[in-house]
Amino acid sequence: MDAQRRECPSRHVAGNARSEPMEKRTLLVGTVSSIAISMLLAVAVGCSASGDDLIVLKNGKRLTGKLESCLNGSCRLNDRAMPQAAIAWIGLAYGGHEPPGVKNPASDEVLTRSGAVESARLISINTSQVVTEARSYRRTDVAWIHLAQPLGGRPSGPESAIFHYDIVVKGHAQTAEKQTRVNDNRSTTVTLDWTTTFKDIAFKKVTAADQFMVLPVEGGEIKGGKTDVQYAFKFTYEGPLYTGPVCHGTANLESLDSLLLLSGGAGFDFDFETRLDPAASDQLADTMLNQAVDDCAKQQFKVYKESGEPFRPSAPAFPLWTSGDDTVAVVQGVTVERFILTLGVIARRLTTPGPLLSPVKEFGIGAGFSLSTGEVDRSYSCGDECNVEAMTELKMNVTPHH
């Protein structure tokens, strides 16, 4: 084994691999019971993300260089277009390795650098992502893609329909933190309310055998959503030196850029997520901090007996939640989570055998559906004589566009 391979750490193939938003989602991959097989897969796919890309045609010819994209049945390598149907293997930064074996020859397969394998039809490849009917990957996480023989004629009628949806997500999060220590009695209440809207989003239904997949026409994340946010805080303090008015403030932001991920089907996981674009998330955090500092500075607490400096409370932060657990509720078998730093709302259910369940049942025929957690309360300690009361409510409405 060469030096490069000896430096690669061995990794276990997990049944469910978790990454952060859109990163906070669970990937369902084939379960492998043997650690030895897992290690062999990791070596086969290679752990290096550098080097040329490789295309192996179905006639055995090998081409190397820079794979620029694959979209609409065509791939472009070194500024040369070729039909995707003629390709057997794509190795991304393949590092001189040979293509590994195939688990399911009848389906396209994605093999990640951790050794995970997933069968799902390839939709597109660009400079940063690999998108399949099941989900999207960071390009740097993908080692190999096997392309199966193309399916026969496309189905007609409702099985290949295009659906158009309007999507609205509403979120409410509030934290009330109280400290009741001697000579230090303070409370901080922070509230966030937001509404995210997407208009006339097109989805397509792709059918093969007894399975179907509904996913965005363009594949991957959808841009163009807008989020309106209202932030409010209130701070009070009582102690031996200071007194004064309640320090409070509000901030309102409109039309923050937002992203959407939505897909699901028979035999496929259901995935739903909305979140702020990274730049919009930074804008929200900066506005909250500056607004808090400005408003509290105008309401500086008075000093008893005119001694000492005026007390300036620190700016409140995002609403808290139980540490290490972002799950809000399980609704109709769908796990609903929040990621408050990006106003992320994530709803997910792994595929299960048996009859179709909501919301995939409605999603598969272009009907509307909704998910709501109701008000969910949490209470926990934040230290000696310190307690936090938290509440979150999330609502998702997906309705046919008219």
N, C-alpha and C positions, 0 to 999 in steps of 0.2 A: 504493500500500500504506500503511495507516495506521501511526501511531507504534508501536502495540502490536506489530504484525507486524514492523516493522523491528527492534525490539529482540530478537526471537526468534532464537537462534542456529540455524544450519542444522545438521542431524544426519543421519548416514548410517543407513540401514536395514540392520541387520546380520542375517546368517543365524542367528547364535546370540548372543543378548544375555544377559549374566550379571549377576545381582544377588545380594545377600548373604542367609543363612538367617534364614524358610525361604528365606530370601533367597538362599542359595547354590544356585542351580539354573540350568539353561540353558534358555532359551526358544527353541523352534524356530519361526521365522517365515518367511514367503515371501521368497525371495531376489529382490532387485531389482537389476538390473545397472546401471542408470543413476543417477548421482548427481542428475541433474536431476529425475528422477521422485521420488527420495527427498525432495528439498527441497520439491517440490510437495505431497507427502503431509504433510510436517510443517506446512506452511502451512494445508492443508485441515483437519487435525484441530485445529489451534490449539495454542499453547504456554501459554496462560493456564489456570490451574486455579481461577480465581475466577469468580463470577457465578452466575446462575440455571441450573438444569437445563432441558433442552428435551425434550419428547416430540412426535414427529410421528406421527400416527395413519395407518393405511393409507388412510383416506379423505381425507388431506391436511390435516386440522385440526391446528393447532399449539397446544400447551399449555406454559406455562413456570411455573417455581416451584421448589420443593424436592422432589426425588425421594427419598422416605423409604426405599423398599424395593421389590424384586421377588422374589416367592417363590411357589412352587406355582401358577404360571400367572396371578398377579395382581400388578399394580404399584400403588403408592400415591404419588400426587403431591398435595402440599398437602392431605394427609389425605383425599384422594379416591381410592377404589379403581377400577381399570379392568382389563379382561382384557388380559393380555400379548399374546394372539393378535391384538388390534386395533392393536398398535403396530408401526410400521415402523422408526423411529429413536429412539434415546435419546442425547441429547447431555449429557454430564456437565460442568457448569460451562462451557457451550459458548461463552461469550464473544461471542455474536452471529454466529458463523460459520454457514454453511450446511452441511448434511450432505454428506460427500464421496461419491465413487462407490463402487460395490459390486464386489468381485472375484468373489465366489461367491454369486449370488442364492439358491441352493438351501440355504444354510447360514447360521446366525447368524454374525456377524463382530464381532470386537473390534478397534478401532483405537486404539493407544496414542498418547500425546502425542509420542513419538519418531518416529512414522510407521510403526511395525510393524503388520502386519495378521495376524490369526489366525482361522481358521474353526473354530468349535466351538459347540455348543448352549449358550445361556445357562441357568445353573442358578439363580443368585440375585444380588441386589445388596443390600448393606446400607450402613451409614454409613461403613464403612472398606474394604470389599472388593467386587470383582466376581468371581464364580465361574462358570467354564464347565466343561464336561465335560473339558477339557484341563488346566486349572490355575486358580489364583486370582491376581488382580492387586490391588495397592493401588488403591483407588478414584481417588485423585488422579493415578494414572498413565494412566487410561483417558479418552479424549476422546469416542469415539463407539461405539455398539453398534447394529449393524443386525440386526433380527429378521426371519428368513425366514418364509414361510408355514409353519404347523405341519405336522408330518408326519401321515400318515394314522394309522389305528388302531394302537395299540401291539401289538407281537408278544406272543404268549402262550407258555406252556411255559418251557423252560429258557432261552430267549433273553431273557426278562425276569425272570430269577430274582433273588432276594435271597440274598446269601451272608453268613455270619457267621464272623468270624475271631478267634482269639486271636493276639496278636503279642508276641514277646519279642526284645529286642535286647540283646546283651552286648558290652561294650567293655573293652579293656585297653590302656593306654598307659603307657609307661615311658621315662624319659630318665635317662641317666647322663652327667653332665658332669664332666670331669677337667681340672684345671689343674696343670701340672708346672713352673711357673716357679721360678727360684731364690728361696729364702726365702718362697715362696708356693705350697705344695703342698696343694691342696684338692680335694674331690670332693663332688658333690651328686647324689643319686638321688631321683627323684620318680616315684610310681606312682599311677595312677587305675584303679580297676575299677568298673564300673557295670552294672546290669541295669535295663532299662526294660520295663514290661509294660503291655499294653492287653488288656482282656477283652471279648469278645462285641461286636466292632465290626461294624456292618451295612454292606454294600456292595450296590450295585445294578448290574445290567448293562443298558446301553442300546444297542439295535441299530438301525442305519439302513443300508440297502443291504448292502454286503459288509463293513461296518465295525462294530465294537462298542467300547464303553467301559465299564470297570468303575471305579466311583468311590464314595466314601462317600455313603450315603443323604442325609445332611444337606449334603454338599458342603463343599469347603474343608478347613481344618485340623480335626483331631479333638482335643478336649480329654479329660481324664480319665485319662491315663496316669500311672503312678507309677514313680519311679526311685530305686533304692537305690545309694549310692555309698560306696566305701571309698578314702580318700586316705592315702598313706604317704610319708614322706620320711626321708632320712638324710644327715647332713652331717658331714664330717671335715675337719680342718685341721691342718697341720704347718708351723711357721715358727720364726724365731729368737726370738720373744718368747712364743709361746703354745703350750700343749699342753692336753690334757684329754680327756674322754670323747667318744664319738660323740654328736652332737646328732641326735635322732630323735624322731618322733612320728607319730601316726595320728589320723584323724578319720573318723567314720562318720555318714552322713546317710541317712534313710529316707523313702520316700514323697514325694519331691519331685515337684511337678506337672510334667507333660510333655505334649508335643504330637506329633501324627502327621500326616503327609501321605502318602497312598498312592493311586495311580491308574495306569491303563494299559489298553491294548487294541490291537486290530488297527487299524493306521493311526494310532495315537496313541503318544506317548512314554510310557515307563515311569518313574514318579517314586515314590521312597520316601524318607521322612525322618522321623527322630525327634529331638527336642531338648528341653531343659529350657524350661519357661516362664521368661520374663525374670526374674521375681521369684525363682524357684528358682535360676536361674543366679547371681544376686547373692548369695543365701544360701550357695551352695557356695563362691564366691570368698571371702566374708567369713570363713566357718568355716575354710577352709584357711589364710588369713593369720593369724587369731587363734590357731588351734591351733598353728601353727608358731612364732609369737612366744612363746606361753606355754610350750611345751615346751622351746624353746631357752633361754629365760630361766632355767628351772630347772636347766639343764645348762651354765651358763656355763663357758667354758674357763678353766683356771688360767693364771696368769702366771708365767713363769720368774723366779726370784730375787725374787719378790714385788714386782716393779716394774711400773708402768703400770696400766691399767684392764683388767678382764676383757674378753675378746673375745666379742662377741655376734654370731653369724652372722646375716645377713639371711634373711628367711623365703623358702623355696623357692617357685617359681611352678608353673604348669601344666606338664605334660610338653611339651617342645619337639618340633618337626618341621622338616623342611627348609623354609627360608623361602620363602614364595610358592607352595607346592605342597601342597595338602591331599589330593591323591589318594593313597590307600593301595594299591589294587590294582584290576585289571580282572578281574572274575569272570564267566564265561559271557557275555562281551560287555557286561557291566554295569559302569560305572565307579563304584567305591565310594570315598567321601571321608569325612573326619572334620573337624569343627570343634570343637576341644576346649573352647573357652570356654563352650559351651552343651551339651557332650557330644553334639554333633550327629553323626548317622550318616546319610549321604546316599548313595543308590544310584540311578543314572539311566542310561537308554539311550534315544537318539533313535530314532524310528520308522524302520524300514528296509523296503524292498520284499522280498517273498519270503515263505516259510512262517513261521508263528508260532514264536517262540523262547521258551525259558524265561527268566524266570518268567511272562511274559504268557500262555504256552500253558496253564499250570496256573491262573493267576489268572482266565482267561476261563471256566473251568468250575467254579470254586469249590473247586478242589483246593489243597492246601498246597504251599509251596515254601520254600526256604532259600537263603541266600547267606553265604559265609564267606571271609574274606580269608586265613585262616591267619596265622601270625606273619610280619610284614613288618618287616625291619630297615633302618635308615638310619644312615649315619655321615657326619659333616661337621665342619668346623673351626669353632671359636668364637673364634678369635684366635690369637696367638702362643702356642705350647705349650699349647693348649687344644683339646680334642676332645669331641664329643658322640656317644654311641651311643644311638639311639632305636629303640623297638620298638612296634608297634601291631598289635592283632588285633581284628577286628570280626565279629560273627555276627548274622544276622537270620533268625528262624524265624517263618513265617506258617502257622498250622495251622487247619483248620476247627474252629469251636466246637461242642462237643457238650454 
